[in-house]
Amino acid sequence: MRTLIGSLFLLLALALAVFVGGYVMLYGGIKEIVDGVNSTPNDSTEIAVGIIRVVFFETAGFFAGIIPAVSGLFLIGWAANDGARRAGVPKYTDRLGPRGPRIQR
């Protein structure tokens, strides 16, 4: 179940990053630049804000998608670790003694 929820979080992260970065910032910024240029007295503030949105669209998409992506990866890793523990696979730290790796004879 954790793997399924983690996978859904990863898909949510991708969709959210594409929406915020692509549609809101990139498309919205280009539309804002065009509207600022086409207005009767050119609106320099609207043009400047549109340019800033176009320049930083990747950053906005990254920050919009990073939190669900990290949460999804955490859930997938948690489920994998829990499954390995139930199967009797020792953790990596269990093989280390107080002075380094144990020598199996």
C-alpha positions as CSV (number, residue, x, y, z in Angstrom):
1,M,0.0,0.0,0.0
2,R,2.9,2.4,0.8
3,T,4.4,1.6,-2.6
4,L,1.1,2.5,-4.3
5,I,0.7,5.7,-2.4
6,G,4.4,6.6,-3.1
7,S,3.9,6.0,-6.8
8,L,0.8,8.2,-6.8
9,F,2.8,10.9,-5.0
10,L,5.4,10.7,-7.8
11,L,2.8,11.0,-10.5
12,L,1.3,14.0,-8.5
13,A,4.7,15.6,-8.3
14,L,5.2,15.3,-12.1
15,A,1.7,16.6,-12.9
16,L,2.1,19.5,-10.4
17,A,5.5,20.5,-11.7
18,V,4.4,20.4,-15.3
19,F,1.3,22.5,-14.5
20,V,3.0,25.1,-12.4
21,G,6.2,25.3,-14.4
22,G,4.7,24.9,-17.9
23,Y,1.2,26.4,-17.8
24,V,1.2,28.9,-15.0
25,M,4.7,30.3,-15.3
26,L,5.7,29.7,-19.0
27,Y,2.4,30.1,-20.8
28,G,1.2,32.7,-18.4
29,G,4.4,34.7,-18.7
30,I,4.3,34.6,-22.5
31,K,0.7,35.6,-22.4
32,E,1.4,38.5,-20.0
33,I,4.3,39.8,-22.3
34,V,2.0,39.7,-25.3
35,D,-0.8,41.5,-23.4
36,G,1.6,44.1,-22.1
37,V,3.0,44.8,-25.6
38,N,-0.5,44.9,-27.2
39,S,-2.0,47.4,-24.7
40,T,-2.4,50.9,-26.0
41,P,0.2,52.5,-23.8
42,N,2.8,49.7,-23.4
43,D,2.6,48.5,-19.8
44,S,6.2,48.0,-18.8
45,T,5.4,46.5,-15.4
46,E,3.3,43.8,-17.0
47,I,6.1,43.1,-19.6
48,A,8.7,42.9,-16.8
49,V,6.6,40.5,-14.7
50,G,6.0,38.3,-17.7
51,I,9.7,38.1,-18.5
52,I,10.5,37.2,-14.8
53,R,7.8,34.5,-15.0
54,V,9.3,33.1,-18.2
55,V,12.9,33.1,-16.8
56,F,12.0,31.4,-13.5
57,F,9.5,28.8,-14.8
58,E,11.9,25.9,-14.2
59,T,12.5,27.0,-10.6
60,A,8.8,27.2,-9.8
61,G,8.1,23.8,-11.3
62,F,11.0,22.3,-9.4
63,F,9.8,23.7,-6.0
64,A,6.2,22.7,-6.8
65,G,7.1,19.1,-7.5
66,I,9.9,18.4,-5.0
67,I,7.8,18.0,-1.9
68,P,5.4,15.3,-3.3
69,A,8.4,13.6,-5.0
70,V,10.4,13.4,-1.9
71,S,7.4,12.1,0.1
72,G,6.7,9.5,-2.6
73,L,10.3,8.3,-2.6
74,F,10.3,8.1,1.2
75,L,7.2,6.0,1.2
76,I,8.5,3.7,-1.5
77,G,11.8,3.3,0.4
78,W,10.0,2.7,3.6
79,A,7.9,-0.1,2.0
80,A,11.0,-1.7,0.5
81,N,12.9,-1.6,3.8
82,D,9.8,-3.0,5.7
83,G,9.5,-5.9,3.1
84,A,13.2,-6.8,3.4
85,R,12.9,-6.8,7.2
86,R,9.9,-9.1,7.1
87,A,11.8,-11.5,4.8
88,G,14.7,-11.7,7.3
89,V,17.2,-9.7,5.3
90,P,19.5,-8.0,7.8
91,K,20.0,-4.3,7.5
92,Y,23.3,-3.0,6.3
93,T,24.2,-1.7,9.7
94,D,23.6,-5.1,11.2
95,R,26.6,-6.5,9.4
96,L,28.9,-3.9,11.0
97,G,30.5,-4.6,14.3
98,P,31.9,-2.0,16.7
99,R,35.2,-2.1,14.9
100,G,34.1,-2.4,11.3
101,P,32.7,-5.3,9.2
102,R,32.4,-8.7,10.8
103,I,34.4,-11.5,9.2
104,Q,32.1,-14.5,8.5
105,R,33.9,-17.8,8.9
